[in-house]
Amino acid sequence: MSSLIDLKAPKERFARSINVERDAGSSAIDGYIPVGRSVDAISRIFRAVSDPNSENAFSITGPYGSGKSSLAVILDALFAAVDNRSRQSAHDLIALVTPDVADTVTSARASLGADQHGFIRAVVTAQREPVTATVLRALLHGVDRFGEPKKNKAGYRAAVEAIRIMHADYTADEPIRPDGRAVRNAIATLSETAPVLLLIDEFGKNLEAFADSHSDADLYLLQELAEATRGDQQLPLVLVTLQHLAFDEYAAGAKISQRREWAKIQGRFEDIPFVDSASQTRRLIAAAFNKPKKPLAGAITEWADQQTKVLVELGVSNLAQETDLLAQCWPLHPIALAILPELCERYGQNERTLFSFLASSEPGSVATYLGDTKWKSGEPLPAIRLERVYDYFVESAANLVGVSNAAARWVEIDTRIRDAHGLPAPNRRILKAVGLLNLVSAGGTVRASKAILEMVCADRQEGTKTRAEVSKRLTELGDSGLVTYRDYADEYRVWSGSDFDLKSAIDSARRRQRETDPADLLERILPMEPLVAARHFHKTGTLRAFARRWISEDPENIEQLGIGDREDGTAYYVLGAEAPRDRVSRRTHEKPVAFVTNANPETLIEAAVEVAALDEVLDDTETLGDDWVAKNELAERHAEAVLELERHAELLYGGTSETRGKWIYLRPTEKNRSFLPVEETDTRLTASQVVSKIADDWYHAAPKIRNDLINRHELSPQLARFRRMLVEAMIRASDEKFLGIEGNRPDKTLYRTTLKEFGLHRQIDGAWKFTEPNNRSFKQTWEAIDRHLKEATTNRIGIDEIYAQLTAPPLGIRTGIAPVFLIAAIIIQSDEIALYEHGTFIPGLTDDLIERLLKNPQNFALKHFASRTGSRAKVLDSLTKRLGIKLTTDRSGDPAASVLGVVSHLVAAVAAVPPHIQRTAHLSSQAVAVRKHLLEATEPDELIFKAVPAALKLKPVPATGLYPDSSKFVTGVVEAFDEIKNAYPTLLSKLQSELAEALRVSNDDLQKVLAVKAEQLEGQIINPGLKKLVFALTKGPEGQTQWIENVAMNLTDGTAPKHWTDDDRDKYSVELRDVAGTFLRLESLNADLRTKGDGFDAFRVVVTKAGGEERYGVIIVGDKDRPALEEIIENAVKRARGQGLSDAAARDALIALLADTASGEQAVTPLVPDAASAPDVDSVNPGEVAARD
Amino acid sequence: MTEPTRHVCGISGGKDSSALAIYMRDRVPDMEYFFCDTGAELPETYEYLNKLEVVLGKPIARLNSDKGFDHWFEVFRGALPSPQMRWCTKYMKIKPIEAWLGDSPAISYVAIRADESNRKGYISTKPSIKTSFPFVEEGIDHAGVLKILDEAGVGLPSYYEWRTRSGCYFCFYQRKAEWVGLADRHPDLFERAVAIEKKVLIGTGAGQDANYEDNAMQDRAYTWTSGESLTELLERRDEILARHEQAMERESKKRHNRPLIEVFAEALDSDDDSDGCAVCV
């Protein structure tokens, strides 16, 4: 009897030398840090780069989809120049995960003096081509991206030139193969400027090309380059290849000599495995053992054969085919071997854990086991079973918790097994086996099924000697609640013990769910996304989707989709053999309906019941409480049940279903309400093909719009903006080529694919305009729009309603594009269509209106004025002529008067007069009445044919028959309109003449004369009213209109005449009279003072009579007249005194009477006949006058 | 050929910019005056602009008059502006000004007074626009502004009697006491503001009002003023006015040694400087 270790032992120095055994010089691989395979690879590459003694050629091997190309990208970035943004991102990414690796990267670059300008990054994806071609392409790519060299400029340029020539020669029709050394030399020269990274992704393609070529010439270059990364003549070159398979696997079809060559070259590369498949790992395990010695070897072979048979029985087919592997891996039990790779990957540190499990001397390791276990030839072979693996990995993993994202599961199972106190040893062994299988199993054959457990646990130990015993112990474990058996999956699960009676809860939920209507149940449990008619879309440019519904054979009523619904039809999945065709209700604008049946929907319904039942139990949070064990169980079952449900749905109703009935659909005609088959007798179509066919039939009239960005119901915000720009161009520049849209922005594309494509906007007789479309594909759309517009002759129709109608079959136009067509139609018929926003008539299309119209069509309506016959037409014609309205052309191309032309003209003009004119009563009664109706216009025809005639006291204009008042009406309208339009200029000129009169100045040159006069008074005025007037006269704005407006405002407390009320208007006259009197007094006094001292005296005389009438004037008395006049006065006073008056009284009486006589009235001039205003003597300030002098 | 330089002067409806406009009238003959019209200004502001136009003798360009608040209210389907989302300033002030200015070189005259040290008007980011500060250069202060307005016969805008700044009648920057002021002076506008708060625009047409209640977020009702609807605010009117009185009193106590006119003047100024729609100033 001897220790097994003497007969078979793990290799002492176990490393990945299996992959590099042909090259003894390759450094041993250790320090594998699997924070991520990428980080590992990066770390290794950069560490090598910074180590002058290390080679810099790497081959990275990993399966498809393992992220090799992403790694290539990150590598490319990390070798870039300092100002490269990807480099910073890549660096940050690495630094986030492992700061030291990031540091390594930085110092590696620095060690080659390339931290600033980076490497020349010759990065390339290989094709099935010789390596040389790939390398040349890579180099070109690298130098293209490198920019200006800072040193070795001449050499660099020469090398680049050489590479270009070689590449050109090599890609010429008769390729000249470049010399490997020449390429190497070029790289050497380049590397004097900056280090070179040569990275070849998909390198396997080169290898395949090599294997095909049966030539070994190509490999020299690789050898040259690999050698250049090491040794005395080392170049600053990093060589990286990425491929799916190990090098030699590519060379499988190659000649022996090639393979030898290949092996040599491969030895130059440091291999970085990028992922480990389970079978690779198992091979690794097999290689970890030395060959067994006799007699063990024979026993192992026998054991392996035996295990193979069992595995075949159990259906573990992959291992069953590898009897040799089983033998090599002994003493590992086959099931242990099966789970080890995944166990290591998910819970361990990959290979490191695996190898220490195999080779280390830790307790529980394989080596320890072999050392501790004795065996004698002839005895049955022992094996390492699951509980031992479990024990080892539990201990090993203790410090790993939190690293692996599967750690939670690990802890959960570990805790439960640890907590199972007082369990007999055999039961505990089984429990651990279950736990371990639970850890790695994701379904499949190797799981904790009854059979597997019996096989792996029947270990001849006490209590678990036979399968029967194992079976018994499993039952015990189940009874004690430590494991639970999931019968639907044939799997045991470690169970911490839940009080929740899952089975009965689910059973009763199932019963309840079975009572609901199956169609309702499926609608709830398996609602179907709308289905896109893909082929129809490719054919027509319109993306259509059909709603999908589950339905019973006997529904009460089938609601059809109509306008306003987004989907273009409905596909019904009938739970039964008969489609309920006669339940399809009839409606206007109906959309297509299709049915598919299946006579035996029970399995699907049952699958739905299962999901619904699990849902129900899961939703019952009150009962479930915090029982997360039960919750997890339910969640897992639920996920599986959903998959099962989907599988059944596909099986019963999918494109290839054998059991379903043929699709049928409603015939798209009103009269014959029958159903047609979609599929021919033998064909089977997918649902998408089915709805495509139906869409073809139902929406045959849709215009073909090759712009799927706008041809949809909901536009992206950007596209909505470009649509608005297009529509604005439509109203702004309809007479310009391409609507004046320059360049190739999306609005131009919109224009091209719609207005231009359908001929809605084109050049006719040299003029660009909107016109009848000339594209046949658009004919029916245009007719429909026209029909909807014509429908609005009596009542308004909502714009949103028009859109909705256009979405109905057979057009099915998308609401995103409908506004463009509708607005084109409105522009073409602009003289016949009135627009309303919130019910108010809008006289014209403007940008702001368009913006609101596109956003909120529901706020807009339109009305069509088709009729233009009889007396109405006559009235319109003469109004148009008399008002000077520019004629628009009607649809036949003739200029024609229209209701809208006339009304828009009138309304717009009245809206433009100043507010004062809009409300003054100082107009003729006709003008006031006409103005009222124009300002409140809602209905253009009502306005012009009824309201305005009424305002003019005339009869309404009849729609038919004669209109006797025709000429009276036209004259009345024109007169009233002119009066309104001219009212403001008339007012201003009246204000001006009033001013001239009040200040006694001629109306000519008024502005200039008054400015001079006012200037002379400046600075002498206290009266605030006069002050304002003088300020306005001197400092007012230029321009006659502005000048008088300013004067008028200053006379009316600062209200601008445009905004006057009628009271303000009256105030102007009153205030003007008032201020003008003062103005004139002051002016005349000024004139007096100017002449004083030239042989006369000047007196200012003011006479005010009892009635308030006032006269004043300046009286000049010459020096030579004075003595004679004084003598007359003295005589008169003397005679008056004779009447008994005092001297003073006599003088006063004489003055008064002198002024009051008829001749006296003429004596004092000028005269201010103003009784209302009090004399403003205060304003004459002698002090001021004196001071001025 | 180089384009001629334009001279532009923005008028906000407040006293300083109005005074500057008058002041510049005879100094820069080809000055272009503009006003960003939200269509929702106070009636006092429009009245004042009318006066200014007459005094200036040329029209004040009303930018944006087609696309005022009512327009954007409809386009944004009742999404109202707020300090967090000031679309009002962007769509009704900045964009119209920049569109109006175009790319031609221009000098913008900005009404910052000599006695204002740290205030900033709207300084365009366009390199083609240069700015000039005539009041600062010529030392015209608060009293100078009042004198200019008085001499021109326009005086102060009458909303200064109850409100501290021009702008929309529903400006969300106004104080609670000012909302009460709006309710007192312009009950119709207050009623409109109440409706707008509920996403309804009164009297948009002969038909129904523009109503975007359905678009409103159900759980988060918008309010113009923080923490309460306008209706709720008005119910607290006495409390709000009392608090306002107290605040004014405190303010005047702080300056008890100074003539009342100065205190009043500073109150106007500090209000003007607050973070409002000062774009055009």
Interface residues (C-beta under 8 A of the other chain):
Chain A: Y836 E837 H838 G839 T840 T846 D847 D848 E851 R852 K855 N856 N859 T938 K1028 F1031 A1032 K1035 G1036 P1037 E1038 G1039 Q1042 W1043 E1045 N1046 M1049 N1050 G1054 T1055 A1056 P1057 K1058 H1059
Chain B: R25 D26 E47 N50 K51 E53 V54 V55 L56 G57 K58 D66 K67 H71 E74 V75 R77 E151 A152 G153 V154 G155 T204 G205 A206 G207 Q208 D209 A210
